[in-house]
Amino acid sequence: MHEDLISIGELAARTRLSHKALRLYGDRGLLTPAHVDERTGFRRYGPDQVERARRIALLRGTGMPLAQIAEVLDPSAEVSESVRLLDAYWRQQESAHASRRAAVGYARHVLTGRKPSMYEIAERDVPEQKVLFTQRHVTAADLPGFLSEATQLLFSHLRGTGAGLSGPVFAVYHGLVSEDSGAPVEVCAPTRDAIEPAGTIGVRIEPAHREAYTALAKRHEGYAATAAAHDAVLAWLTEQGYVRSASPREVYYPNWATAEPDDHVADVACPFLARPAAQAPSP
C-alpha cells in the first residue's frame, strides 16, 4: 500500500536536511508526512515531497519565516503569486538592511560625539485643534503596522460620520520606542467637524502650542534617520534654553506613499515653552 513512500532518513539524505528540520516542517504543516504509523510514529513521505522539502530549504536560506513560506508554497497559489510574495518579502529585507546600515552610521556619529548635522531646526506656532485619536503600546517592530492600521481606522470613522480631515495626521510618542522597549503611541487625525468617540477611538482637544521641528525627506524613511531627527530636535531645545511642554511627535503629509527620495514627506516636532528669564538679584 505504501511501497512508493520513503522514510524520513531517505528524505533527509535526498534533501540534505536534518531529521529535526523535517519534523519541524511537518509539525508546522509545511511538510506533512504522507503516512504516520499509529504504533511507532514512523513517518513516511511521497516522492513529490522531496522537491517541496528542497523548496522549503531554499526559502529558509533567504531568512524567510516558516509562516511566510507556507504562503509562498501554498498549493492553491498561482506561480505568479508565489513569486510576488517572494519579491515582496525580499523588498522588506532590503529596506530593513538599509535601515540597519543607517543605524550603524548614526551610532558611529553618536560614539564620536558629533551632533547630527543633516537636520535644520525651525520654530512654528500650531493652533488649537480637535483630533480623533487611538493609542497603543508598541515596540519598533510593531510601529509601522500600528501606524497604518490606526490611520485606516481613523479615516474610516471620519468617512462613516461624514466628517473631514482638517490637517495632516500625526503620531505622538509618549516614550522611547525601540527594538527592545515599547511605549504608548497615539495616532491623531485633526477635524473641525462634530464627531463622537467610538470603540478605541477618542476625541480630544490638542492645545495650541509653539514647537520646534525639522523636515524629513522620503530618503530619511526608517528608524535610524527618524531617531536622529528626534535627537536633533531635542538637542536644539536644550541649546536654546527651551523646556519641552508635551511629547514629541511625527507629522505625516499625504504624499508619503508616492513621494520621490528628496520630497518633503514628514516632520519631527516637539512642543516647548521658553524658560523664564533669570531674575536679577534684589538690591
LOROKOL-736719 format. One record per residue: residue in one letter; residue number from 1; x, y, z of N, C-alpha, C, CB in turn. Coordinates in pm, whole numbers, plus 50000, padded with zeros to 5 digits. Each point is the difference from the previous one (the first is absolute). Glycine has a CB too. Example, Ala and Ser with C-alpha at 12.3 -4.5 7.8 and 13.67 -1.06 7.14 Angstrom:
NODE|A|1|51319|49431|50780|49911|50119|50000|50090|50120|50000|49811|49883|50125
NODE|S|2|50154|50222|49803|50082|50119|50006|49923|50109|50073|50118|49937|49785
This chain:
NODE|M|1|50083|49879|50000|49917|50121|50000|50086|50125|50000|49820|49876|50121
NODE|H|2|50294|50118|49952|50086|50118|50011|50137|49972|49939|49877|50071|50208
NODE|E|3|50125|49843|49686|50127|49960|49943|50080|50117|49944|49897|49782|49949
NODE|D|4|50032|50321|50000|50070|50111|49935|50043|50108|50098|49870|49952|49795
NODE|L|5|50096|50032|50334|50036|50101|50100|50143|49979|50047|49760|50015|50073
NODE|I|6|50303|50094|49972|50138|49993|50048|50005|50040|50146|50088|50051|49769
NODE|S|7|50014|49902|50298|50016|50029|50142|50053|50141|50021|50042|49757|50045
NODE|I|8|49949|50290|50079|50054|50131|50031|50152|50001|49981|49812|50039|50164
NODE|G|9|50252|49848|49859|50144|49991|49979|50037|50018|49854|50015|49848|50196
NODE|E|10|49906|50088|49715|50028|50012|49857|49970|50143|49952|49947|49755|49968
NODE|L|11|49946|50305|50085|49968|50138|49964|50112|50094|50045|49753|49948|50018
NODE|A|12|50299|50026|50100|50111|50082|50051|50122|49986|49910|49914|49975|50233
NODE|A|13|50113|49904|49722|50116|49977|49914|49984|50069|49866|50038|49780|50114
NODE|R|14|49843|50217|49830|49976|50059|49868|50001|50154|50005|49865|49797|49939
NODE|T|15|50096|50259|50174|49987|50146|50010|50111|50065|50081|49757|49971|49979
NODE|R|16|50324|49947|50091|50106|50048|50089|49943|50083|50116|50158|50001|49804
NODE|L|17|49717|49972|50230|49936|50063|50116|50007|49904|50119|49846|50135|49851
NODE|S|18|50164|49918|50269|50005|49916|50118|49862|49944|50033|50193|50135|50087
NODE|H|19|49807|49757|49991|49873|49944|50046|49924|50105|50081|50099|49767|50004
NODE|K|20|49976|50310|50077|49937|50103|50083|49927|50103|49913|50177|49967|50174
NODE|A|21|49887|50078|49717|49937|50098|49912|49876|49942|49934|50223|50106|49959
NODE|L|22|49786|49769|49995|49886|49938|49933|49882|49982|50095|50160|49882|49847
NODE|R|23|49871|50083|50278|49891|49988|50099|49938|50136|50028|50115|49802|50103
NODE|L|24|49970|50301|49905|49949|50135|50024|49907|50042|49887|50209|50059|50126
NODE|Y|25|49833|49919|49750|49917|50037|49886|49867|49924|50003|50207|50050|49866
NODE|G|26|49801|49823|50176|49876|49923|50010|49909|50052|50107|50123|49803|49920
NODE|D|27|49934|50230|50197|49919|50051|50111|49936|50134|49968|50149|49878|50156
NODE|R|28|49917|50201|49755|49945|50131|49961|49905|49991|49881|50208|50104|50086
NODE|G|29|49768|49774|49867|49907|49983|49889|50059|50027|49863|49825|50059|50156
NODE|L|30|50307|49961|49837|50065|50029|49873|50033|49873|49922|50093|50208|50101
NODE|L|31|49933|49685|49970|50043|49875|49937|49938|49884|50079|50219|50105|49916
NODE|T|32|49651|49883|50075|49929|49896|50073|50030|49862|49941|49819|50166|50058
NODE|P|33|50227|49740|50022|50030|49866|49946|49880|49939|49930|50167|49968|50183
NODE|A|34|49861|49958|49712|49892|49932|49929|49938|49890|50086|50114|50051|49782
NODE|H|35|49967|49893|50309|49949|49894|50088|50081|49999|50129|49925|49861|49800
NODE|V|36|50005|50124|50311|50065|49987|50131|49947|49872|50065|50025|50253|50027
NODE|D|37|50066|49658|50007|49961|49873|50064|49942|50030|50138|50180|49873|49874
NODE|E|38|49697|50083|50150|49931|50031|50125|50071|49938|50120|49785|50012|49875
NODE|R|39|50282|49875|50106|50063|49930|50111|50140|50054|50028|49867|49798|49943
NODE|T|40|50211|50224|49953|50140|50039|50021|50024|50150|49980|50065|49772|49926
NODE|G|41|49842|50297|50008|50021|50141|49969|50095|50020|49884|49957|50051|50236
NODE|F|42|50078|49840|49693|50095|50006|49890|49939|50078|49884|50102|49779|50071
NODE|R|43|49972|50321|49878|49950|50089|49895|50050|49955|49863|49993|50191|50164
NODE|R|44|49915|49812|49739|50037|49967|49863|49946|50109|49908|49999|49750|50050
NODE|Y|45|50074|50273|49841|49971|50113|49912|49986|49954|49856|50123|50152|50155
NODE|G|46|49796|49923|49769|49985|49972|49858|50117|50056|49922|49752|50000|50025
NODE|P|47|50278|49944|49858|50112|50047|49918|49990|50148|49964|50018|49770|49909
NODE|D|48|49860|50281|50072|49982|50141|49964|50039|50094|50114|49817|49931|49844
NODE|Q|49|50191|50015|50279|50033|50085|50113|50149|50031|50009|49805|49904|50119
NODE|V|50|50275|50024|49801|50143|50029|49996|50021|50142|49945|50055|49753|49967
NODE|E|51|49878|50276|49922|50016|50134|49940|49943|50108|50091|49987|49897|49772
NODE|R|52|49902|50075|50294|49942|50100|50090|50096|50028|50116|49768|49923|49938
NODE|A|53|50294|49971|50117|50096|50020|50109|50117|50085|49953|49934|49780|50100
NODE|R|54|50111|50197|49777|50110|50080|49947|49960|50147|49987|50086|49798|49877
NODE|R|55|49791|50225|50080|49954|50139|49985|49987|50069|50137|49877|49936|49790
NODE|I|56|50079|49990|50308|49993|50057|50135|50140|50040|50045|49798|49859|50055
NODE|A|57|50298|50052|49925|50138|50028|50041|50055|50121|49924|50034|49756|50052
NODE|L|58|49933|50254|49819|50048|50112|49919|49947|50132|50055|50009|49850|49798
NODE|L|59|49863|50154|50234|49939|50122|50051|50051|50032|50141|49797|49956|49860
NODE|R|60|50228|49940|50219|50058|50023|50134|50139|50062|49988|49869|49806|50091
NODE|G|61|50199|50162|49800|50132|50057|49978|49996|50150|49980|50067|49786|49902
NODE|T|62|49818|50270|50059|49986|50145|49987|49966|50066|50133|49926|49967|49763
NODE|G|63|50052|49950|50340|49959|50052|50130|49850|50011|50016|50211|50123|50005
NODE|M|64|49714|49828|49899|49853|50013|50005|49942|49916|50113|49996|50042|49753
NODE|P|65|49915|50018|50329|49934|49924|50107|49912|49889|49943|50004|50204|50146
NODE|L|66|49976|49693|49934|49923|49885|49952|49857|50037|49964|50142|49854|50142
NODE|A|67|49798|50240|49931|49862|50039|49970|49990|50060|49860|49959|50041|50245
NODE|Q|68|50141|50039|49715|49998|50058|49867|50032|49897|49893|50067|50219|50099
NODE|I|69|50019|49684|49935|50029|49892|49905|49872|49923|49969|50236|49981|50088
NODE|A|70|49681|49999|50013|49873|49930|49978|49915|50074|49898|50008|49911|50235
NODE|E|71|49994|50222|49767|49922|50078|49904|50060|49988|49860|49934|50159|50182
NODE|V|72|50198|49852|49811|50068|49992|49869|49977|49864|49934|50174|50163|50081
NODE|L|73|49829|49730|50000|49987|49864|49946|49858|49945|50010|50237|49962|50063
NODE|D|74|49667|50126|49957|49860|49957|50005|49965|49931|49867|49939|50191|50161
NODE|P|75|50019|49681|49844|49970|49927|49876|49894|50066|49914|50062|49794|50119
NODE|S|76|49850|50284|49943|49893|50063|49923|50043|50130|49935|49838|49895|50155
NODE|A|77|50282|50154|49878|50046|50128|49947|50058|49985|49860|50046|50077|50233
NODE|E|78|49930|50021|49681|50063|50004|49869|50150|50026|50017|49784|50082|49893
NODE|V|79|50294|49875|50008|50144|50023|50005|50030|50148|50010|50040|49792|49867
NODE|S|80|49887|50289|50059|50022|50145|50002|49977|50058|50138|49932|50011|49761
NODE|E|81|49970|49935|50312|49973|50048|50136|50112|49960|50094|49754|49985|49957
NODE|S|82|50298|49894|50028|50112|49956|50084|50122|50089|49978|49912|49764|49992
NODE|V|83|50115|50268|49881|50113|50088|49968|49977|50139|50057|50045|49868|49790
NODE|R|84|49831|50181|50200|49969|50133|50055|50024|50005|50150|49830|50033|49819
NODE|L|85|50130|49862|50251|50020|49994|50145|50149|49996|50034|49780|49881|50025
NODE|L|86|50296|50043|49897|50145|49994|50022|50064|50137|49977|50001|49758|49929
NODE|D|87|49960|50310|49963|50056|50131|49970|49964|50102|50109|49987|49948|49755
NODE|A|88|49889|50044|50294|49957|50093|50105|50080|49977|50128|49769|50006|49901
NODE|Y|89|50254|49867|50131|50081|49968|50118|50140|50056|49987|49866|49792|50036
NODE|W|90|50194|50191|49845|50139|50045|49984|50010|50152|50001|50048|49793|49870
NODE|R|91|49851|50277|50080|50000|50147|50009|49999|50043|50146|49878|50016|49781
NODE|Q|92|50046|49913|50300|49998|50031|50144|50136|49979|50062|49759|49936|50010
NODE|Q|93|50309|49955|49950|50132|49972|50055|50102|50106|49959|49946|49757|49998
NODE|E|94|50048|50285|49876|50092|50103|49953|49976|50132|50071|50011|49886|49779
NODE|S|95|49861|50146|50245|49967|50123|50072|50051|49993|50143|49797|50031|49856
NODE|A|96|50185|49852|50207|50048|49984|50138|50152|50008|50005|49801|49857|50053
NODE|H|97|50266|50087|49845|50146|50006|49997|50047|50145|49984|50009|49768|49901
NODE|A|98|49923|50308|50013|50036|50140|49981|49982|50078|50130|49934|49985|49758
NODE|S|99|49958|49983|50314|49975|50068|50127|50108|49966|50103|49754|49996|49952
NODE|R|100|50288|49876|50052|50105|49961|50093|50133|50066|49964|49884|49782|50039
NODE|R|101|50141|50231|49829|50123|50066|49956|50000|50146|50046|50014|49846|49800
NODE|A|102|49869|50220|50188|49988|50138|50048|50018|50007|50151|49846|50052|49809
NODE|A|103|50104|49845|50262|50014|49998|50146|50146|49989|50040|49775|49895|50020
NODE|V|104|50303|50028|49904|50144|49988|50028|50068|50135|49980|49997|49757|49929
NODE|G|105|49967|50311|49963|50058|50131|49974|49968|50100|50110|49983|49953|49758
NODE|Y|106|49892|50045|50287|49961|50092|50107|50068|49964|50131|49780|50037|49886
NODE|A|107|50232|49831|50143|50069|49958|50122|50146|50045|49998|49845|49801|50019
NODE|R|108|50217|50190|49865|50139|50048|49987|50006|50150|50028|50051|49818|49829
NODE|H|109|49850|50255|50120|49990|50145|50022|49993|50030|50149|49883|50027|49778
NODE|V|110|50031|49899|50292|49982|50023|50144|50126|49964|50078|49755|49954|49975
NODE|L|111|50308|49932|49991|50118|49955|50073|50117|50097|49987|49925|49766|49964
NODE|T|112|50082|50304|49924|50108|50097|49983|49966|50136|50060|50066|49880|49793
NODE|G|113|49814|50133|50264|49964|50124|50067|49956|50111|49908|50156|49936|50171
NODE|R|114|49818|50031|49701|49956|50103|49906|49849|50013|50002|50201|49956|49857
NODE|K|115|49750|50165|50124|49856|50025|49996|49949|49976|49858|50017|50169|50189
NODE|P|116|49859|49785|49799|49943|49984|49866|50000|50135|49928|49857|49808|50079
NODE|S|117|50205|50198|49802|50012|50126|49929|49907|50010|49880|50234|50010|50075
NODE|M|118|49691|49883|49897|49919|49998|49880|49861|50060|50020|50125|49799|49932
NODE|Y|119|49843|50242|50191|49866|50049|50029|50001|50149|50033|49937|49772|50081
NODE|E|120|49981|50306|49849|49982|50141|50031|49876|50013|50088|50112|50072|49782
NODE|I|121|49902|49996|50330|49891|50014|50096|49936|50138|49985|50114|49840|50160
NODE|A|122|49754|50164|49840|49926|50125|49993|49891|49999|50106|50048|50023|49752
NODE|E|123|49883|50090|50264|49890|50012|50096|49872|50039|49926|50162|50066|50184
NODE|R|124|49725|49896|49873|49870|50041|49945|49894|49995|50108|50066|49915|49772
NODE|D|125|49826|50156|50205|49885|49997|50090|49895|49907|49943|50046|50235|50078
NODE|V|126|49897|49682|50007|49896|49906|49959|49872|50036|50076|50170|49815|49952
NODE|P|127|49721|50215|49978|49877|50040|50068|49932|49882|50070|49972|50180|49831
NODE|E|128|49939|49851|50261|49918|49897|50065|49922|49925|49893|49982|50138|50212
NODE|Q|129|50007|49731|49804|49923|49922|49904|49937|49878|50068|50152|50077|49815
NODE|K|130|49733|49887|50133|49932|49879|50047|50056|49882|49922|49789|50129|50062
NODE|V|131|50237|49760|50009|50055|49883|49932|49927|49874|50042|50224|50113|49987
NODE|L|132|49760|49797|49916|49968|49861|50031|50131|49932|50033|49794|49996|49847
NODE|F|133|50204|49910|50244|50126|49932|50032|49974|49856|50042|50102|50219|50069
NODE|T|134|50000|49700|49910|50000|49863|50052|50142|49971|50045|49808|49925|49849
NODE|Q|135|50206|49994|50254|50131|49982|50063|50029|49852|50026|49979|50227|50105
NODE|R|136|50150|49738|49886|50042|49864|50031|50144|50002|50050|49842|49905|49825
NODE|H|137|50191|50000|50260|50138|49984|50048|50072|49912|49899|49933|50024|50246
NODE|V|138|50171|50028|49689|50066|49928|49892|50152|50006|50013|49806|50050|49851
NODE|T|139|50261|49854|50085|50146|50002|49983|50029|50045|49857|50035|49813|50173
NODE|A|140|50093|50199|49794|50038|50043|49865|49949|49902|49895|50204|50112|50094
NODE|A|141|49797|49759|49939|49953|49899|49905|49851|50014|49972|50180|49846|50080
NODE|D|142|49744|50195|50022|49855|50012|49987|49958|50132|49937|49976|49855|50198
NODE|L|143|50113|50245|49805|49962|50137|49968|49945|50018|49859|50172|50071|50160
NODE|P|144|49897|49883|49732|49945|50026|49866|49859|49944|49982|50232|49995|49914
NODE|G|145|49745|49883|50134|49867|49942|49988|49896|50077|50076|50106|49781|49971
NODE|F|146|49930|50264|50150|49904|50077|50080|49967|50133|49934|50088|49890|50207
NODE|L|147|50013|50181|49742|49975|50129|49935|49904|49984|49883|50228|50079|50069
NODE|S|148|49793|49818|49849|49913|49976|49886|49859|49962|50045|50199|49928|49865
NODE|E|149|49793|49980|50230|49869|49954|50049|49922|50112|50066|50096|49772|50032
NODE|A|150|49974|50306|50052|49933|50109|50072|49951|50107|49904|50144|49954|50200
NODE|T|151|49936|50080|49700|49960|50102|49903|49876|49955|49924|50238|50074|49978
NODE|Q|152|49760|49801|49979|49884|49948|49929|49876|50001|50089|50151|49857|49861
NODE|L|153|49867|50110|50267|49888|49999|50094|49942|50141|50017|50103|49803|50120
NODE|L|154|49984|50296|49896|49954|50138|50018|49932|50052|49873|50185|50040|50165
NODE|F|155|49874|49930|49720|49940|50045|49873|49863|49936|49979|50230|50030|49904
NODE|S|156|49759|49842|50131|49872|49932|49986|49892|50065|50086|50122|49786|49951
NODE|H|157|49916|50252|50172|49904|50066|50089|49961|50137|49946|50096|49875|50196
NODE|L|158|50001|50198|49750|49969|50130|49940|49901|49985|49884|50228|50085|50068
NODE|R|159|49801|49820|49843|49911|49979|49885|49862|49957|50043|50197|49940|49862
NODE|G|160|49797|49972|50237|49872|49946|50045|49910|50104|50064|50114|49786|50032
NODE|T|161|49945|50320|50019|49920|50105|50065|49988|50125|49914|50074|49912|50220
NODE|G|162|49984|50084|49659|49992|50116|49912|50092|50113|50040|49769|49936|49955
NODE|A|163|50326|50036|50133|50094|50103|50045|50122|50003|49907|49923|49971|50240
NODE|G|164|50148|50142|49763|50116|50016|49914|50127|50021|50079|49853|50093|49826
NODE|L|165|50257|49887|50108|50131|50021|50059|50037|50147|49983|50071|49760|49952
NODE|S|166|49980|50303|50154|50032|50143|49993|50151|50027|50005|49781|50047|50109
NODE|G|167|50299|49849|49892|50145|50016|50006|50067|49866|49989|49975|50204|50140
NODE|P|168|50157|49793|49853|50071|49873|49986|49989|49913|50124|50156|50113|49845
NODE|V|169|49844|49758|50133|50002|49903|50109|50134|50010|50072|49841|49845|49876
NODE|F|170|50158|50138|50256|50126|50000|50073|49997|49895|50110|50032|50244|49950
NODE|A|171|50086|49712|50092|50013|49900|50106|50078|50060|50115|49991|49811|49832
NODE|V|172|49956|50173|50289|50063|50052|50120|50067|49883|50073|49830|50189|50020
NODE|Y|173|50299|49828|50013|50079|49894|50062|50017|50031|50149|50121|49954|49782
NODE|H|174|49809|49968|50302|50002|50024|50144|50110|49920|50069|49754|50046|49993
NODE|G|175|50357|49934|49941|50111|49925|50054|50086|49951|49885|49866|49931|50202
NODE|L|176|50247|50006|49832|50092|49951|49898|49949|49869|49941|50192|50111|50118
NODE|V|177|49796|49886|49751|49962|49879|49928|50125|49946|49933|49761|50081|49962
NODE|S|178|50281|49798|50076|50121|49940|49944|49976|49853|49975|50145|50168|50118
NODE|E|179|49961|49763|49838|49989|49856|49976|49976|49923|50130|50150|50025|49802
NODE|D|180|49898|50027|50309|49995|49927|50127|49900|50055|50100|50235|49945|49961
NODE|S|181|49711|50172|50014|49904|50057|50095|49889|50070|49924|50181|50028|50172
NODE|G|182|49702|49971|49890|49886|50063|49937|49950|50118|50081|49938|49783|49900
NODE|A|183|49968|50290|50043|49941|50116|50065|49865|50026|49935|50227|50099|50056
NODE|P|184|49685|49976|50012|49873|50037|49938|50023|50095|49882|49883|49970|50222
NODE|V|185|50054|50000|49666|50003|50087|49883|49856|50034|49964|50218|49898|49915
NODE|E|186|49756|50229|50063|49865|50051|49974|49994|50055|49859|49966|50053|50245
NODE|V|187|49950|49890|49671|49983|50049|49864|49879|50093|49998|50103|49790|49900
NODE|C|188|49914|50331|50045|49898|50104|50007|49962|50049|49861|50086|50068|50225
NODE|A|189|49785|49955|49753|49949|50054|49874|49919|50125|50032|49995|49770|49891
NODE|P|190|50052|50349|50070|49927|50123|50031|49871|50012|49919|50218|50109|50054
NODE|T|191|49680|49950|50007|49874|50027|49929|49932|50120|50064|49975|49756|49939
NODE|R|192|49950|50320|49982|49921|50112|50052|49854|49962|50017|50158|50159|49890
NODE|D|193|49805|49723|50064|49860|49959|50002|49960|49938|50133|50014|49965|49755
NODE|A|194|49855|50037|50271|49946|49935|50119|50014|49849|49982|49837|50192|50042
NODE|I|195|50218|49744|50058|50023|49855|49990|50008|49943|50141|50123|50025|49778
NODE|E|196|49831|49852|50238|49997|49936|50131|50104|49888|50005|49756|50057|50026
NODE|P|197|50293|49909|50095|50092|49886|50013|49927|49869|49969|50133|50125|50173
NODE|A|198|49944|49773|49794|49941|49869|49969|50104|49892|50023|49844|50102|49830
NODE|G|199|50125|49801|50257|50092|49890|50025|50133|50049|50053|49888|49870|49821
NODE|T|200|50219|50098|50106|50134|50041|50044|50036|50141|49953|50068|49760|49995
NODE|I|201|49840|50306|49938|50025|50135|49949|49947|50102|50099|49987|49917|49762
NODE|G|202|50099|50175|50277|49960|50108|50089|50000|50133|49926|50092|49874|50194
NODE|V|203|49855|50228|49872|49999|50137|49947|50051|50091|50109|49805|49952|49843
NODE|R|204|50290|50136|50122|50052|50095|50099|50045|50127|49930|50071|49811|50150
NODE|I|205|49959|50289|49930|50052|50126|49949|50151|50002|50019|49782|50118|50052
NODE|E|206|50289|49900|49839|50145|50017|50004|50027|50148|50023|50041|49800|49844
NODE|P|207|50024|50237|50267|50018|50142|50032|50088|50072|49898|49972|49942|50241
NODE|A|208|50004|50187|49743|50089|50083|49919|50139|50000|50065|49806|50145|49921
NODE|H|209|50297|49858|49996|50136|49997|50055|50100|50050|49897|49936|49808|50148
NODE|R|210|50181|50221|49899|50113|50028|49912|50089|49878|50001|49990|50251|50044
NODE|E|211|50063|49713|49839|50081|49880|49993|50124|50020|49914|49795|49864|50032
NODE|A|212|50308|50061|50001|50118|49991|49916|49982|49879|49909|50150|50108|50177
NODE|Y|213|49897|49903|49699|49980|49889|49908|50111|49995|49897|49752|50017|50033
NODE|T|214|50261|49867|49906|50090|49982|49887|49929|49918|49894|50203|50013|50149
NODE|A|215|49821|50023|49725|49932|49932|49889|50077|49875|49960|49910|50220|49919
NODE|L|216|50015|49675|50045|50059|49875|49953|49963|49977|49854|49990|49903|50233
NODE|A|217|50108|50058|49688|49974|49959|49862|49973|49850|49997|50147|50187|49910
NODE|K|218|49801|49767|49979|49969|49857|49987|50123|49913|50023|49819|50059|49839
NODE|R|219|50299|49992|50123|50122|49921|50017|50036|49980|50147|50080|50087|49781
NODE|H|220|49860|49992|50307|50026|49986|50143|49910|49895|50066|50070|50239|50003
NODE|E|221|49850|49693|49916|49909|49898|50054|50081|49891|50070|49831|50047|49818
NODE|G|222|50122|49909|50297|50069|49894|50073|50028|50044|50143|50103|49919|49787
NODE|Y|223|49913|49980|50299|50014|50026|50144|50120|50087|50034|49889|49783|50040
NODE|A|224|50228|50187|49899|50123|50071|50037|49992|50148|49967|50127|49790|49963
NODE|A|225|49828|50242|49913|49992|50140|49960|49898|50076|50084|50067|49935|49767
NODE|T|226|49821|50001|50263|49898|50066|50080|50048|50020|50143|49822|49899|49856
NODE|A|227|50247|50001|50200|50056|50014|50135|50100|50114|50006|49966|49754|50039
NODE|A|228|50117|50258|49857|50097|50109|49995|49929|50135|49996|50162|49850|49883
NODE|A|229|49727|50157|50044|49924|50126|49992|49941|50036|50136|49947|49952|49759
NODE|H|230|50000|49950|50313|49949|50025|50135|50111|50053|50091|49827|49818|49969
NODE|D|231|50290|50117|50024|50113|50043|50082|50042|50142|49966|50076|49763|50016
NODE|A|232|49923|50269|49855|50042|50133|49956|49905|50108|50053|50102|49899|49795
NODE|V|233|49768|50073|50199|49902|50098|50048|50014|50020|50151|49842|49935|49815
NODE|L|234|50170|49955|50260|50012|50011|50145|50130|50069|50040|49862|49792|50025
NODE|A|235|50248|50181|49902|50127|50067|50030|49988|50149|49974|50126|49790|49943
NODE|W|236|49805|50247|49951|49982|50140|49968|49920|50073|50109|50009|49942|49756
NODE|L|237|49887|49993|50295|49921|50060|50108|50089|50029|50121|49795|49878|49919
NODE|T|238|50293|50027|50114|50090|50018|50114|50095|50117|49975|49986|49754|50051
NODE|E|239|50067|50253|49828|50093|50107|49967|49934|50137|50007|50124|49841|49854
NODE|Q|240|49748|50165|50108|49929|50128|50000|49946|50039|50137|49940|49956|49765
NODE|G|241|50072|49953|50332|49949|50028|50133|49849|49983|50011|50188|50155|50030
NODE|Y|242|49753|49764|49880|49856|49976|50001|49967|49874|50081|49979|50113|49774
NODE|V|243|49899|49881|50276|49954|49886|50078|49890|49928|49921|50058|50116|50219
NODE|R|244|49957|49755|49761|49897|49922|49930|49869|50007|50077|50176|49845|49906
NODE|S|245|49715|50186|50025|49870|50015|50067|49904|49885|49969|50033|50244|49990
NODE|A|246|50003|49671|49916|49916|49884|49966|50088|49897|49930|49790|50145|49978
NODE|S|247|50152|49741|49994|50077|49890|49941|50038|50030|49855|49882|49839|50152
NODE|P|248|50233|50111|49803|50039|50017|49860|49899|49933|49908|50242|50008|50067
NODE|R|249|49755|50039|49809|49906|49943|49904|50060|49999|49860|49808|50078|50141
NODE|E|250|50131|49841|49774|50035|49995|49859|49876|50036|49920|50180|49822|50039
NODE|V|251|49835|50272|49868|49890|50047|49916|50018|49941|49861|49977|50215|50134
NODE|Y|252|49920|49718|49814|50011|49929|49873|49914|50070|49894|50043|49782|50121
NODE|Y|253|50019|50250|49767|49929|50070|49893|49944|49901|49898|50149|50199|50033
NODE|P|254|49746|49842|49893|49927|49905|49913|50082|49939|49888|49801|50130|50052
NODE|N|255|50313|49931|49912|50078|49948|49888|50097|49889|50040|49980|50223|49897
NODE|W|256|50011|49727|50225|50097|49903|50051|50017|49880|49906|49940|50072|50232
NODE|A|257|49950|49871|49722|50007|49875|49925|50055|50019|49859|49808|49918|50133
NODE|T|258|50173|50201|49807|50037|50019|49860|50121|50090|49982|49762|49968|49942
NODE|A|259|50301|50074|50167|50107|50101|49993|50128|49947|49938|49901|50105|50199
NODE|E|260|50175|49986|49742|50135|49973|49954|50096|50014|50118|49945|50081|49765
NODE|P|261|50179|49866|50224|50092|50002|50114|50023|50136|50064|50108|49809|49893
NODE|D|262|49892|50298|50027|50029|50133|50056|49875|50078|50041|50203|50002|49860
NODE|D|263|49679|49940|50122|49875|50069|50035|49981|50008|50151|49900|49922|49785
NODE|H|264|50046|50190|50261|49967|50020|50142|49875|49919|50033|50105|50233|50000
NODE|V|265|49907|49670|50091|49887|49912|50029|49956|50002|50146|50079|49857|49815
NODE|A|266|50005|50194|50275|49966|49994|50143|50083|50102|50076|49940|49755|49981
NODE|D|267|50016|50274|50141|50075|50083|50092|50014|49926|50132|49918|50212|49889
NODE|V|268|50194|49807|50177|50015|49961|50140|49993|50128|50081|50143|49793|49945
NODE|A|269|49769|50212|50154|49974|50124|50073|49989|49974|50149|49884|50093|49799
NODE|C|270|50135|50014|50278|49983|49991|50145|49952|50134|50055|50181|49823|50013
NODE|P|271|49703|50180|50054|49951|50124|50061|50094|50045|50113|49764|49935|49942
NODE|F|272|50244|50197|50079|50090|50050|50104|49948|50128|50061|50192|49894|49882
NODE|L|273|49864|50138|50234|49981|50127|50067|50137|50062|50019|49789|49920|50118
NODE|A|274|50219|50210|49866|50126|50068|50029|50019|50007|50150|49983|50135|49787
NODE|R|275|50139|49838|50258|50028|50014|50143|49988|50145|50040|50152|49800|49994
NODE|P|276|49789|50229|50124|49993|50140|50044|50140|50055|50020|49778|49957|50110
NODE|A|277|50241|50169|49856|50130|50062|50018|50037|50004|50147|49964|50137|49795
NODE|A|278|50165|49844|50234|50045|50002|50140|49976|50136|50062|50174|49826|49948
NODE|Q|279|49771|50174|50170|49972|50127|50067|50128|50060|50054|49770|49920|50059
NODE|A|280|50238|50214|49929|50116|50071|50053|49996|49996|50153|50008|50151|49795
NODE|P|281|50107|49841|50269|50002|49996|50147|49945|50129|50059|50198|49847|49991
NODE|S|282|49735|50140|50122|49944|50117|50067|50112|50091|50048|49798|49866|50069
NODE|P|283|50182|50269|49920|50103|50092|50049|50015|49994|50148|49953|50147|49811
